[in-house]
């Protein structure tokens, strides 16, 4: 019903910046939340940031002041601007959309993109 395609990621030096983009298509409701999760090897998947269709944002403590998420509702796109990157930010980043359909809240996921922060 919903497909997410994310682009970006790559190798960057500590202190550098990257921007991730995600585009959603399909049966997307007006009210939804789009966000970014990440998972490093041997670690639990964690929510990094999300943003509602109304513009309310959440950031996990470790990225506050460094990452910014934004969205363009008309394009069904969400972005994650990452600055001052640290080695501990290295992970696979997944785009997520959550909305109420089929009588329940459902999650849809992008394919993931690798972000590596290393000198």
C-alpha positions as a printed Julia matrix, in Angstrom:
119×3 Matrix{Float64}:
  0.0    0.0    0.0
  2.85   2.37   0.85
  6.35   2.35  -0.55
  9.31   4.31   0.77
 12.47   4.98  -1.16
 15.4    6.59   0.6
 18.57   8.02  -0.81
 21.71   9.44   0.68
 24.12   7.94   3.1
 27.72   7.11   2.44
 31.11   7.62   4.01
 31.9   10.86   5.77
 34.63  12.05   8.1
 33.91  12.93  11.72
 32.48  16.42  11.89
 31.06  16.17   8.4
 27.52  16.33   7.14
 25.09  14.19   5.18
 21.5   14.54   4.12
 19.11  11.64   3.78
 15.93  11.91   1.73
 12.9    9.66   1.67
  9.95   9.69  -0.7
  6.69   7.92   0.07
  4.15   6.76  -2.49
  0.92   4.82  -2.48
 -2.1    5.1   -0.23
 -0.84   7.8    2.09
 -3.26   9.4    4.51
 -3.14  13.1    5.24
 -2.33  12.48   8.89
  0.86  10.51   9.39
  4.24  10.5   11.02
  7.47  10.01   9.11
 10.75   9.34  10.8
 14.18   7.86  10.83
 15.46   4.83  12.69
 18.97   3.46  12.78
 20.58   0.19  13.69
 24.25  -0.56  14.19
 25.65  -4.11  14.28
 25.02  -5.69  17.64
 22.82  -2.84  18.78
 19.11  -2.36  19.14
 17.26  -0.39  16.52
 16.5    3.09  17.79
 14.31   5.96  16.76
 16.47   8.88  15.72
 13.9   11.48  14.78
 10.4   11.81  13.48
  8.02  14.49  12.33
  4.27  14.58  12.08
  2.31  15.91   9.15
  1.64  18.93  11.35
  5.34  19.57  11.81
  5.91  18.39  15.38
  9.35  16.83  15.78
 11.1   14.43  18.09
 14.83  13.78  18.44
 16.66  11.26  20.52
 19.02  12.93  22.98
 22.2   11.84  21.24
 21.41  13.78  18.07
 19.77  16.9   19.45
 21.45  20.01  18.12
 23.14  18.07  15.33
 20.35  16.5   13.28
 17.31  18.17  11.78
 14.33  16.46  10.21
 11.9   18.21   7.92
  9.23  17.3    5.43
  7.41  18.5    2.37
  3.88  17.19   2.65
  2.89  17.96  -0.93
  5.77  15.79  -2.16
  5.42  13.11   0.54
  9.07  13.58   1.34
 11.02  13.65   4.56
 14.64  14.66   5.11
 17.25  14.1    7.74
 20.03  16.68   7.74
 22.94  15.36   9.78
 25.78  17.62  10.87
 28.73  17.27  13.23
 28.68  13.56  12.59
 30.4   11.24  15.04
 31.67   7.68  14.63
 28.89   6.5   16.91
 26.38   7.7   14.31
 27.51   4.88  12.04
 24.52   2.68  11.3
 21.98   1.66   8.72
 19.33   4.33   8.62
 15.73   3.43   7.78
 12.94   5.73   6.74
  9.6    5.04   8.37
  6.0    6.09   7.83
  3.3    5.4   10.39
 -0.38   5.92   9.72
 -3.76   4.49  10.6
 -5.03   2.24   7.84
 -6.71  -1.15   7.71
 -8.23  -0.19  11.07
 -4.92   0.03  12.87
 -1.64   1.9   13.01
  0.78   0.49  10.49
  4.47   0.99   9.87
  6.05   1.14   6.44
  9.79   1.03   5.9
 12.39   2.13   3.43
 15.14  -0.18   2.26
 17.81   1.31   4.5
 20.94   3.23   3.69
 24.38   2.9    5.25
 25.93   5.87   6.99
 29.57   5.42   7.97
 31.46   8.08   9.92
 35.16   7.36   9.92
 38.48   9.01   9.26
